[in-house]
Amino acid sequence: VMIPLSRITILTQFEVNTWLNNHETDCLILIVDSDVWSLYEDDFMLTNMGKTCLVWRALPGEDSKSLSHYTECCDFLLSNGIHRNAHVVGIGGGATTDFAGFVASTLLRGLSWTAIPTSLLGMVDAAIGGKTALNSISGKNLIGTIHVPTQILINPSYLSSLSRTEYLSGMGEVVKYCFLSRSIFDAVHAREPLESIIELCARHKETVVERDLHDRGGRRFLNLGHTFGHAFERCFGLSHGIAVTLGLQLIINEFAANSELVGRYAEVAKALGLEHTDALYTAYMSKMSADDEAKSRFFQFVSKDKKRTSNTAIDIVRIECIGEPFVESVALSELLHHVSQRIELYRV
Ligand SMILES: NC(=O)c1ccc[n+]([C@@H]2O[C@H](COP(=O)([O-])OP(=O)(O)OC[C@H]3O[C@@H](n4cnc5c(N)ncnc54)[C@H](O)[C@@H]3O)[C@@H](O)[C@H]2O)c1
């Protein structure tokens, strides 16, 4: 059964405003990243809409994804007379859309919602697919639902205020898409404008999720680079996207029999302004070859990965041909042994 998912639209701020004005509800609930809101509030024309418009200024970024913040937000909205046909609009990066989606999925047993991603990571990944989440003291994203937004409105002009770190973090996911889809690889290789690349990535994720909402088949391919990526992220305190590029390189450099992929990685990394990740990868691999403590911490993070399927096995996403990822279930001990041997090759 194909589940009809969200509609993705690339649009201008004028069109965003028109869309909000024309929405059929008489009650809009805007859940906004407060830092983003201080930059863009004036661009949203919310007066004279002829409808109630409640604005919840969420804590910026990851801080919004807590149970206490969730309770505060729900109490505010419930005490302001919302009803079942109210429509939630999440405006911000991935953290804010995760939070807004969670609020929408639970408030009054579920309200419809729209995502307006403002970070690059949000536009190409986090706002798409309907996974909503809060964090627990036991870990990130452990409390959540699947509640697909009806619309994803992408206005690339928000990216002009994004910090370089956040921009590069989003680019890390774009590099990943280059290996998941031949047409994205070709578009990046041909230096197509960022706006088209964003649209291709968003639609690619959307199509994958449409076929596998509950993560049992093709959706797992979206984790390419992530098992090792998360370990790099946590072990060395790197940004998510940069860590994903290192995880991706580990899969390509140490697992792929097709050695051409190494060159392909260098090409797209260069096209996306991530050429430095090549040297970064070598640096962290040689660091682990010289520092047993770092290596064992890295291995501990790999072992704790959410994609572990039993106590002793783990699913990793591999690649031999661009656009043809596959999942392999491997014994954890075997995986770590292989990586350990490869790390030795980086000893200087
Ligand atoms: N639901 C999913 O499928 C999914 C997928 C991937 C990631 N995620 C989640 O997404 C989050 C990461 O996404 P993110 O990097 O967008 O995080 P984020 O929401 O924390 O945004 C990163 C930072 O950028 C700022 N920001 C956002 N847009 C801006 C703009 N236009 N101008 C200036 N600053 C801006 C935010 O205030 C924040 O400080 C994590 O919480 C992760 O768990 C969810």
The ligand as a MOL file (V3000), in Angstrom:
LIG
                    3D

  0  0  0     0  0            999 V3000
M  V30 BEGIN CTAB
M  V30 COUNTS 44 48 0 0 0
M  V30 BEGIN ATOM
M  V30 1 N 12.8720 13.6250 12.2180 0
M  V30 2 C 13.8800 13.2240 11.4860 0
M  V30 3 O 13.7160 12.3930 10.5890 0
M  V30 4 C 15.2400 13.7850 11.7390 0
M  V30 5 C 16.2940 13.4940 10.8460 0
M  V30 6 C 17.5330 14.0720 11.0840 0
M  V30 7 C 17.7180 14.8910 12.1860 0
M  V30 8 N 16.6900 15.1250 13.0400 0 CHG=1
M  V30 9 C 16.8650 16.0200 14.1960 0
M  V30 10 O 17.1760 17.3240 13.7030 0
M  V30 11 C 18.0020 17.9960 14.6420 0
M  V30 12 C 19.1820 18.5520 13.9010 0
M  V30 13 O 18.7340 19.4520 12.8990 0
M  V30 14 P 19.3180 20.9310 12.7900 0
M  V30 15 O 20.7790 20.8750 12.5950 0
M  V30 16 O 18.4920 21.6870 11.8330 0 CHG=-1
M  V30 17 O 19.1250 21.3910 14.2910 0
M  V30 18 P 18.5390 22.6640 15.0570 0
M  V30 19 O 17.0920 22.7690 14.9150 0
M  V30 20 O 19.1010 22.5320 16.4140 0
M  V30 21 O 19.1950 23.9030 14.3000 0
M  V30 22 C 20.5760 24.1470 14.4210 0
M  V30 23 C 20.8620 25.5860 14.8430 0
M  V30 24 O 20.6070 26.4260 13.7440 0
M  V30 25 C 19.7560 27.5020 14.1270 0
M  V30 26 N 19.0110 27.8680 12.9340 0
M  V30 27 C 18.0630 27.1400 12.2820 0
M  V30 28 N 17.6780 27.7810 11.1620 0
M  V30 29 C 18.3790 28.9450 11.1050 0
M  V30 30 C 18.4360 30.0220 10.1840 0
M  V30 31 N 17.7080 30.0310 9.0610 0
M  V30 32 N 19.2620 31.0480 10.4680 0
M  V30 33 C 20.0290 31.0470 11.5860 0
M  V30 34 N 20.0400 30.0460 12.4760 0
M  V30 35 C 19.2240 29.0030 12.2440 0
M  V30 36 C 18.9600 26.9640 15.2930 0
M  V30 37 O 18.5190 27.9870 16.1430 0
M  V30 38 C 19.9750 26.0720 15.9890 0
M  V30 39 O 20.7780 26.8060 16.8520 0
M  V30 40 C 18.3470 17.0000 15.7240 0
M  V30 41 O 17.5290 17.2240 16.8390 0
M  V30 42 C 18.0210 15.6550 15.0810 0
M  V30 43 O 17.6720 14.6800 16.0440 0
M  V30 44 C 15.4630 14.6070 12.8190 0
M  V30 END ATOM
M  V30 BEGIN BOND
M  V30 1 1 1 2
M  V30 2 2 2 3
M  V30 3 1 2 4
M  V30 4 1 4 5
M  V30 5 2 4 44
M  V30 6 2 5 6
M  V30 7 1 6 7
M  V30 8 2 7 8
M  V30 9 1 8 9
M  V30 10 1 8 44
M  V30 11 1 9 10
M  V30 12 1 9 42
M  V30 13 1 10 11
M  V30 14 1 11 12
M  V30 15 1 11 40
M  V30 16 1 12 13
M  V30 17 1 13 14
M  V30 18 2 14 15
M  V30 19 1 14 16
M  V30 20 1 14 17
M  V30 21 1 17 18
M  V30 22 2 18 19
M  V30 23 1 18 20
M  V30 24 1 18 21
M  V30 25 1 21 22
M  V30 26 1 22 23
M  V30 27 1 23 24
M  V30 28 1 23 38
M  V30 29 1 24 25
M  V30 30 1 25 26
M  V30 31 1 25 36
M  V30 32 1 26 27
M  V30 33 1 26 35
M  V30 34 2 27 28
M  V30 35 1 28 29
M  V30 36 1 29 30
M  V30 37 2 29 35
M  V30 38 1 30 31
M  V30 39 2 30 32
M  V30 40 1 32 33
M  V30 41 2 33 34
M  V30 42 1 34 35
M  V30 43 1 36 37
M  V30 44 1 36 38
M  V30 45 1 38 39
M  V30 46 1 40 41
M  V30 47 1 40 42
M  V30 48 1 42 43
M  V30 END BOND
M  V30 END CTAB
M  END
